[in-house]
Amino acid sequence: MIHSPRRFARLWNARPRVNALIVVLLANAWLLAVYNTSFWTRSHQQMVGNDLLFALFVVGIYALCVFYTLLLSNRWTLKPMLIVLVFVAAGAAYFHETMGVVVDRVMIQNVIGTTVTESRSLFSGPMLRYMLFFAVLPSVAILLVRVTYLPLRRAALWHVGALVVCLAVFAAITVPNFRFYKFSLKQSPGLRNVLHPIGPIRSVIDYAGVMWTTQNMPFQKIALDAHKAAGSDDIPRPRLLVLMVGETLRDANWGLSGYARNTTPELAKRDVVSLSGVAACGTSTVISVPCMFSPYSRETFTYEKAMNTENLLDVLQRAGFKVEWWEANTGSMGVADRVPYKDYQSVPDSPYCNEVQCSDGILLEKLAERKGTIKQDTVIVMHQIGNHGPSYYERYPREFARFLPDCRRPDVANCGRAAVVNAYDNAIAYTDLIMARIIDYLDALEEVDAAVLFASDHGESLGENGLYLHALPYWVAPKEQTDVPILLWLSRRFQQDTGKRYACFREGARGGVSHANLFHSVLGLLDVDTAIRDDTLNLFRTCQSHSM
């Protein structure tokens, strides 16, 4: 025992000595070889038949990565920077290779905006084992190696020389073949985002730019002329619209859209209209929810504009509606910043809640508590937890599982695909039950004219083509992630007093529907007049108003 410190010291001093430039070269070779299977595979697919140019492409990318590493490192920052690069590359590679997730700017927004509860499900056993072998152990190796440096002046000359050589190699390869590489890479959109770790780091920089722009844009008020149409206040009862924002519910598995399984047996018994194939504004909550409530279409929407422009809820408040946002998910993404906000993600002593999260049943419970309190025209937005993944099994009571076996683990890529679909369908069936009960409750409220409008924010991949979850860039996202349902229920009293009918809603939906219709259709449904309302997007435009 006395000699153990000396032995440790001898072992510590026996660590291999490696020149700093060699460390940089080896580290980049490791990063490109181990964490970029998809990048090289997709790149080669675009250059089939041109093996020489592909080989040169590999050399050029390697030279570029070495250049960046040398440019941003010195003898004091080299090891910390390499460890960060290894962890970033390993994390991005795991989610991309196992679930097809691309770490672009929107995904960075999702990650930063996530809650502890939401992120907990991402840290699965396989993910932690992967990070142990492909992030922790390589980082330990980087820490253990003794990096040697030349005297400062010679080191600076070598450093600059290496930078020049890297740039020269990159230029010598890309300049003569620029058209070929540009054409090849354009055939695979988003390819640069799966070059790890450069892609994710670039996405972080893009995200920082978006946040900077968002913070420095002037705030814009809209629909200053918004008001209720003449005669709106003459109807005998206040109107109550429950606007339900679904989470990750794709149209492909929605029973009312023709899915082979009856995942919506309860809603099928109610007098509702469901629209299928609705084009979502985005493939993630952080984009779709702000877009749904904004006056912008998918083509004109930007996150920066949405965060600095009033939305549908502001317009409804200005027109005289009482507006509330009820949250059972992970936040309103800025939409409810200027309206009363109730957080029902965790409610003590509720049968619908556990120590981690409440199910959507909490929304029904809280709605029942409001009986007799609706005295004026009101809009309640219910943001559901719905089919939020990857832990679909947490979205419904275990005894409610209708489709078995269901995947009961968050690392869905390691479940059989049938079990993943079963869990997802169970979550839809539970949404169906809760929505049906909300409709029944509202139908029995004789003191209000009630309506329910449901729209899912985006869809989900369940293993098709090796893809799981959502948030792929829209231009490459499959329909499973972009096509969602919309559902409408109107009480008999609402139809009688407002003149709104299902027939005109169906008529307005002919020719296709997208999230762009939501802003204008809610204004139309509630007879809010304003110059900003575009009746070409108002699904109720052919309805005869009570005021006519």
Sequence and secondary structure as in RCSB ss.txt:
>XXXX:A:sequence
MIHSPRRFARLWNARPRVNALIVVLLANAWLLAVYNTSFWTRSHQQMVGNDLLFALFVVGIYALCVFYTLLLSNR
WTLKPMLIVLVFVAAGAAYFHETMGVVVDRVMIQNVIGTTVTESRSLFSGPMLRYMLFFAVLPSVAILLVRVTYL
PLRRAALWHVGALVVCLAVFAAITVPNFRFYKFSLKQSPGLRNVLHPIGPIRSVIDYAGVMWTTQNMPFQKIALD
AHKAAGSDDIPRPRLLVLMVGETLRDANWGLSGYARNTTPELAKRDVVSLSGVAACGTSTVISVPCMFSPYSRET
FTYEKAMNTENLLDVLQRAGFKVEWWEANTGSMGVADRVPYKDYQSVPDSPYCNEVQCSDGILLEKLAERKGTIK
QDTVIVMHQIGNHGPSYYERYPREFARFLPDCRRPDVANCGRAAVVNAYDNAIAYTDLIMARIIDYLDALEEVDA
AVLFASDHGESLGENGLYLHALPYWVAPKEQTDVPILLWLSRRFQQDTGKRYACFREGARGGVSHANLFHSVLGL
LDVDTAIRDDTLNLFRTCQSHSM
>XXXX:A:secstr
 TTHHHHHHHHHHTS EEEHHHHHHHHHHHHHHHS HHHHHHHHHHTTT HHHHHHHHHHHHHHHHHHHHHH  T
TTHHHHHHHHHHHHHHHHHHHHHH     HHHHHHHHH  HHHHHTT  HHHHHHHIIIIIHHHHHHHHSEEE  
 HHHHHHHHHHHHHHHHHHHHHHHTTTHHHHHHHHHTSTTGGGGSTTHHHHHHHHHHHHHHHHHHHS  B   TT
 EE TTGGGSSS EEEEEEEESS  GGG GGGT SS S TTGGGSSEEEEEEEE S SSHHHHHHHHHSS  TTT
  HHHHHTB  HHHHHHHTT EEEEEESSS  TTTTTTS EEE SS TT TTB SS B THHHHHHHHTTTT   
S EEEEEE  TT SS GGGGS GGG  SSS   SS GGGS HHHHHHHHHHHHHHHHHHHHHHHHHHHT TTSEE
EEEEEES   EESGGG EES   TTT  HHHHEEEEEEEE HHHHHHH   HHHHHHHTTT  BTHHHHHHHHHH
TTEE TT  TTS TTTTS  TT 
